[in-house]
């Protein structure tokens, strides 16, 4: 099998890979089941093509985005409407495509729909890795007229090309065997502050936002790649959560607004947009409706999948480490001795990972006001956490009020995790299982559930890139591998 972006670094997303025809395929999975006897799962929608996200525009009325078709589909009372409400010319190579959707907080009074998608240079849907502009990931605003979406404004363009195979002037040879199309992130959410939050994966970059102040090279020129860097200009802004106004401008209370203003230019403007950085890649982002905090799932390379409570100005530590700072020796041991001993972008090999927590911390690139924060929860080996969504209210029973549900990015042996938070909504409550007192599930190898068994609430849902609570209080779980949306509700 080709040394692809998916097959190497995010093996947990193999289900999605197989679903879109890029992987080796897999046997049909079992029907979804739930461990909570009070709950039942049914199929709310079927017949979709690689659904990746949804948003309710009214009771029983949802918009669903499809990754590779570039279409926004409408589903009314469980019936998939025959025609899309929008069809975008997407490049869906690897983790590209139509990736994220959010409705204006005052929708439908303000009928704006925001989409994050990868533009194809062909003017039609494509899968060829090079058929994208350099800044081919677009955040666009559309207007809903009751039956279709009309383009209104482009708010932001983000780097798409991953040309790590192209030699950098002043450095010998090429470094990787193929161009990639992965680590795009793409999750869009509105916060309780009315601001729009966009997660952009690291895109294989190795610069400031990946905690490499001088980039990945040990000798001059100290750049990120053939297009420059390591400073986060327009072509190198990645591994970040961005916080924007609804017109694409930057809120003045962003954590690095003043720092960016002092830098000036393209780099300063990028820094001003940043809410947090030092992130790898992930597929789940949700705001806690009770505590207000932003929670983000992050995939491991091989060691330490993460669940993070993202605070303003957070530096998540990647690429200096993944998982808790005090576990860095385990992080280095796994990444240097197992699963191919690589961190995808071979210009920064895992042998350069620090041996001590203090050294790792000293190597991080800290913007003024930045703060390193350990993950709220980790798995020692990658389990491929994916879509995330909170339950608010008692529609699923009082025991589920305030819980965070997380899917996985594997089709076979897929799981739904249910996390409870502490009373102050700042941490994951692991008091029910003393093995998890250190906030780490010490599983035995990749995708193994050891030490997180008590967190598993469901299985058989396939690769699940999005989980949303509907107006009816039920949870809707998007399965890209099954082409379906499942509904989790109280048994009748």
Residue pairs with C-beta under 8 A, 6 or more apart in sequence:
1 7
1 23
1 24
2 178
3 177
3 178
4 17
4 22
4 94
4 178
4 180
5 94
5 95
5 162
5 180
5 181
5 182
5 183
5 204
5 344
6 13
6 14
6 16
6 17
6 22
6 23
6 94
6 95
6 182
7 14
7 17
7 23
8 340
8 342
8 344
9 182
9 183
9 301
9 342
9 343
9 344
10 95
10 182
10 183
10 281
10 299
10 384
10 409
11 339
11 382
11 384
11 446
12 299
12 300
12 305
12 382
12 383
12 384
12 385
12 408
12 409
12 410
12 446
12 447
13 95
13 283
13 299
13 384
13 386
13 409
13 410
13 463
14 23
14 24
14 26
14 409
14 410
14 411
15 26
15 409
15 410
15 411
15 412
15 414
15 462
15 463
15 480
15 481
16 95
16 409
16 411
16 463
16 465
16 480
16 481
17 23
17 94
18 24
18 25
18 26
18 411
18 481
19 50
19 411
19 462
19 463
19 480
19 481
19 483
20 50
20 67
20 68
20 92
22 94
26 411
26 412
27 412
29 411
29 412
29 414
29 460
29 462
29 481
29 482
30 459
30 460
31 460
32 41
32 458
32 459
32 460
32 461
32 477
32 486
33 41
33 458
33 459
33 460
34 40
34 41
34 416
34 457
34 458
34 488
35 456
35 457
35 458
35 459
36 400
36 418
36 457
37 491
38 397
38 399
38 490
38 491
39 396
39 397
39 488
39 489
39 490
39 491
40 488
40 489
40 490
40 491
40 492
41 458
41 461
41 486
41 487
41 488
42 486
42 487
42 489
43 484
43 485
43 486
43 487
44 75
44 78
44 476
44 484
44 485
44 486
44 487
45 51
45 62
45 64
45 75
45 78
45 80
45 484
45 485
46 80
46 482
46 483
46 484
47 80
47 483
47 484
48 64
48 66
48 73
48 80
48 483
48 484
48 485
49 66
49 68
49 69
49 71
49 483
50 66
50 67
50 68
50 69
50 92
50 97
50 480
50 483
51 64
51 65
51 66
51 67
51 73
51 478
51 479
51 480
51 483
51 484
51 485
52 65
52 66
52 67
52 97
52 98
52 99
52 465
52 466
52 478
52 480
53 64
53 65
53 99
53 100
53 101
53 465
53 466
53 478
54 62
54 63
54 64
54 65
54 101
54 466
54 468
54 476
54 478
54 485
55 62
55 63
55 101
55 102
55 103
55 113
55 468
56 62
56 468
56 470
56 471
57 63
57 103
57 107
57 108
57 144
58 108
58 471
59 471
59 472
60 76
60 77
60 78
60 471
60 472
61 74
61 75
61 76
61 77
62 74
62 75
62 470
62 476
63 72
63 73
63 74
63 75
63 85
63 101
63 113
64 72
64 73
64 74
64 75
64 478
64 485
65 71
65 72
65 73
65 98
65 99
65 100
65 101
65 115
66 72
66 73
66 98
67 90
67 92
67 97
67 98
67 99
67 480
68 90
68 92
68 97
68 98
68 125
68 127
69 84
69 87
69 90
69 98
69 125
70 87
70 88
70 89
70 90
70 92
70 97
70 98
70 117
70 125
71 84
71 86
71 87
71 88
71 98
72 84
72 85
72 86
72 87
72 98
72 101
72 113
72 115
72 149
73 80
73 81
73 84
73 85
74 80
74 81
74 84
74 85
75 81
75 485
85 144
85 147
85 148
85 149
86 115
86 142
86 148
86 149
88 98
88 115
88 117
88 119
89 119
89 120
89 122
89 123
89 124
89 125
89 126
90 96
90 97
90 98
90 117
90 118
90 119
90 120
90 125
90 126
91 97
91 118
91 119
91 120
91 121
91 125
91 126
91 127
91 128
91 131
91 132
91 136
91 160
91 181
92 98
92 118
92 125
92 126
92 127
93 126
93 127
93 128
93 129
93 131
93 132
93 181
94 129
94 180
94 181
94 182
95 181
95 182
95 183
95 184
95 201
95 281
96 118
96 132
96 137
96 160
96 181
96 182
96 184
97 117
97 118
98 115
98 117
98 118
99 116
99 117
99 118
99 184
99 185
99 186
99 187
100 114
100 115
100 116
100 117
100 186
100 187
100 188
100 198
101 113
101 114
101 115
101 116
101 188
102 113
102 114
102 188
102 189
102 190
102 196
103 112
103 113
103 114
103 190
104 110
104 111
104 112
104 113
104 114
104 190
104 246
105 190
105 194
107 113
107 144
108 144
111 143
111 144
111 145
112 141
112 142
112 143
112 144
112 152
112 246
113 141
113 142
113 143
113 144
113 149
114 139
114 140
114 141
114 142
114 155
114 188
114 196
114 246
115 139
115 140
115 142
115 188
116 137
116 138
116 139
116 140
116 186
116 188
116 198
117 137
117 138
117 140
118 132
118 136
118 137
118 138
118 160
118 181
118 184
119 132
119 133
119 136
119 137
119 138
119 160
120 126
120 131
120 132
121 131
121 132
121 133
121 136
122 131
129 178
129 179
129 180
129 181
130 161
130 179
132 160
132 161
132 181
133 160
133 161
134 159
134 160
134 161
134 227
134 235
135 157
135 158
135 159
135 160
135 234
135 235
136 157
136 160
136 161
137 157
137 158
137 159
137 160
137 184
137 186
137 200
138 154
138 156
138 157
138 158
139 154
139 155
139 156
139 157
139 158
139 188
139 198
139 244
139 248
140 151
140 152
140 153
140 154
140 155
141 152
141 153
141 154
141 155
141 246
141 247
141 248
142 149
142 150
142 151
142 152
143 149
143 150
143 152
153 247
153 248
154 248
155 244
155 247
155 248
156 198
156 242
156 244
156 248
156 273
157 234
158 200
158 234
158 237
158 238
159 203
159 205
159 234
159 235
159 236
159 237
159 238
160 181
160 184
160 203
161 179
161 227
162 179
162 180
162 181
162 182
162 183
162 203
162 204
163 179
163 225
163 226
163 227
164 175
164 176
164 179
164 180
164 204
164 225
164 345
164 346
164 347
165 174
165 175
165 176
165 177
165 178
165 179
166 174
166 225
166 226
167 173
167 174
167 226
168 217
168 221
168 223
168 225
168 226
169 221
169 226
170 219
170 220
170 221
171 217
171 219
171 221
175 345
175 346
175 347
176 345
176 346
180 204
182 201
182 204
182 281
183 201
183 202
183 203
183 204
183 238
183 280
183 281
183 344
184 200
184 201
184 203
184 281
185 198
185 199
185 200
185 201
185 281
185 282
185 283
186 198
186 199
186 200
186 201
187 198
187 199
187 282
187 283
187 284
187 285
188 196
188 197
188 198
189 196
189 197
189 285
189 286
189 287
189 294
190 196
190 197
190 287
191 197
191 243
191 287
191 292
191 294
192 287
192 292
194 246
195 243
195 244
195 245
195 251
196 243
196 244
196 245
196 246
197 241
197 242
197 243
197 244
197 275
197 285
197 294
198 241
198 242
198 244
199 240
199 241
199 242
199 279
199 282
199 285
199 296
200 237
200 238
200 239
200 240
200 241
200 242
201 238
201 239
201 279
201 280
201 281
201 282
202 209
202 210
202 238
202 239
202 279
202 280
202 281
202 318
202 319
203 238
203 239
204 344
204 345
205 224
205 225
205 229
205 236
205 238
205 239
205 345
206 212
206 215
206 216
206 224
206 225
206 230
206 319
206 345
206 347
206 348
207 215
207 216
207 224
207 229
207 230
207 231
207 232
207 236
208 229
208 230
208 231
208 232
208 236
208 365
209 232
209 236
209 237
209 238
209 239
209 240
209 274
209 277
209 278
209 365
210 238
210 239
210 278
210 318
210 319
211 278
211 315
211 317
211 318
211 319
211 320
211 363
211 364
211 365
212 230
212 319
212 348
212 365
213 230
213 365
214 222
214 230
215 222
215 223
215 224
215 229
215 230
216 224
216 230
216 345
216 347
216 348
217 223
217 347
222 230
223 229
223 230
224 230
224 236
225 236
227 235
227 236
228 235
228 236
229 235
229 236
230 236
231 267
232 238
232 240
232 267
232 270
232 271
232 274
233 265
233 266
233 267
233 270
234 266
234 270
237 270
237 273
237 274
239 277
239 278
239 279
239 280
239 318
240 273
240 274
240 275
240 276
240 277
240 279
241 274
241 275
241 276
241 277
241 279
241 285
241 294
241 296
241 310
242 273
242 274
242 275
243 250
243 251
243 254
243 273
243 274
243 275
244 250
244 251
244 273
245 251
250 257
250 269
250 272
250 273
251 257
254 272
254 273
254 274
254 275
254 312
255 274
255 275
255 276
255 312
255 313
255 369
255 370
256 271
256 272
256 274
256 313
256 367
256 368
256 369
256 370
257 272
258 368
259 268
259 271
259 272
259 367
259 368
259 369
260 267
260 268
260 269
260 270
260 271
260 272
260 273
260 274
261 268
261 272
262 268
263 271
271 367
274 367
275 294
275 310
275 312
275 313
275 314
276 310
276 311
276 312
276 313
276 314
276 315
276 316
277 314
277 315
277 316
277 367
277 370
278 314
278 315
278 316
278 317
278 318
278 364
278 372
279 296
279 298
279 308
279 316
279 318
280 298
280 299
280 300
280 301
280 316
280 318
280 319
280 322
281 298
281 299
282 296
282 297
282 298
282 299
282 385
282 386
283 297
283 299
283 385
283 386
283 387
283 409
283 465
284 295
284 296
284 297
284 385
284 386
284 387
284 388
284 406
284 407
284 465
284 467
285 294
285 295
285 296
285 297
285 388
286 294
286 295
286 388
286 389
286 390
286 404
286 467
287 293
287 294
287 295
287 390
288 294
288 295
288 390
288 402
288 404
288 421
288 425
289 390
289 392
290 390
290 392
290 402
290 425
291 421
291 424
291 425
291 426
292 425
293 309
293 310
293 311
293 425
293 426
294 309
294 310
295 307
295 308
295 309
295 310
295 376
295 388
295 404
296 307
296 308
296 310
296 388
297 305
297 306
297 307
297 308
297 385
297 386
297 387
297 388
297 406
298 305
298 306
298 307
298 308
298 316
298 318
298 322
298 375
298 385
299 305
299 382
299 384
299 385
299 409
300 306
300 322
300 323
300 379
300 381
300 382
301 322
301 335
301 342
301 343
301 344
301 382
302 334
302 335
302 338
302 339
302 381
302 382
302 446
303 322
303 323
303 330
303 331
303 334
303 335
303 380
303 381
303 382
304 321
304 322
304 323
304 324
304 327
304 330
304 331
304 375
304 378
304 379
304 380
304 381
304 382
305 378
305 379
305 381
305 382
305 383
305 384
305 385
306 316
306 322
306 323
306 375
306 377
306 378
306 385
307 375
307 376
307 377
307 378
307 385
307 406
307 419
307 428
308 314
308 316
308 373
308 375
308 376
309 373
309 376
309 426
309 427
311 371
311 373
313 367
313 369
313 370
313 371
314 370
314 371
314 372
314 373
315 364
315 365
315 366
315 367
315 370
315 371
315 372
315 373
316 372
316 373
316 375
317 325
317 360
317 364
317 372
319 343
319 348
320 353
320 354
320 360
320 361
320 363
320 364
321 328
321 331
321 353
321 354
321 360
322 331
322 378
323 330
323 331
323 375
323 378
323 380
323 440
324 374
324 375
324 378
324 438
324 439
324 440
325 357
325 360
325 361
325 372
325 374
326 357
327 378
327 380
327 440
328 353
328 354
328 355
328 356
328 357
328 360
329 355
330 380
331 353
332 350
332 353
332 354
332 355
334 380
334 381
335 341
335 343
335 350
335 353
336 350
336 351
336 353
339 446
341 349
341 350
342 349
342 350
343 349
343 350
353 360
354 360
354 363
361 372
364 372
366 372
374 439
375 439
376 427
376 428
376 439
377 419
377 428
377 430
377 436
377 439
377 440
377 441
378 439
378 440
378 441
379 385
379 440
379 441
379 443
379 452
380 440
380 441
380 442
380 443
381 443
381 444
381 445
381 446
381 447
381 448
382 446
382 447
383 408
383 415
383 441
383 443
383 446
383 447
383 448
383 449
383 452
384 408
384 409
384 410
384 447
385 406
385 407
385 408
385 409
385 417
386 406
386 407
386 408
386 409
386 463
386 464
386 465
387 406
387 407
387 464
387 465
387 466
387 467
387 477
387 478
388 404
388 405
388 406
388 407
388 467
389 404
389 405
389 466
389 467
389 468
389 469
389 475
390 402
390 403
390 404
390 405
390 469
391 400
391 401
391 402
391 403
391 404
391 405
391 469
391 475
392 401
392 402
392 469
393 401
393 473
394 401
394 473
395 472
395 473
395 474
395 489
395 490
396 473
396 474
396 475
396 488
396 489
396 490
397 490
400 418
402 420
402 421
402 425
403 418
403 419
403 420
403 421
404 418
404 419
404 420
404 421
405 416
405 417
405 418
405 419
405 457
405 467
405 475
405 477
406 416
406 417
406 418
406 419
406 467
407 414
407 415
407 416
407 417
407 461
407 463
407 464
407 465
407 467
407 477
408 414
408 415
408 416
408 417
408 463
408 464
409 463
409 464
409 465
410 447
410 463
411 462
411 463
411 481
411 482
413 447
413 459
414 459
414 460
414 461
414 462
414 463
414 464
414 481
415 449
415 456
415 458
415 459
416 456
416 457
416 458
416 459
416 461
416 464
416 477
417 452
417 455
417 456
417 457
418 455
418 456
418 457
419 428
419 429
419 455
420 428
420 429
420 432
421 427
421 428
421 429
422 428
422 429
427 439
428 439
430 436
430 437
430 439
432 454
433 451
433 454
433 455
435 441
435 442
435 451
436 451
436 452
436 454
440 451
441 449
441 450
441 451
441 452
441 455
442 450
442 451
443 449
443 450
443 451
443 452
444 450
449 456
458 488
461 477
461 479
461 482
461 486
462 479
462 480
462 481
462 482
462 484
463 479
463 480
463 481
464 477
464 478
464 479
464 480
465 478
465 480
466 477
466 478
467 475
467 476
467 477
467 478
468 475
468 476
468 478
469 475
469 476
470 476
470 487
472 489
473 489
474 487
474 488
474 489
475 487
475 488
475 489
476 485
476 486
476 487
476 488
477 485
477 486
477 487
477 488
478 485
479 485
479 486
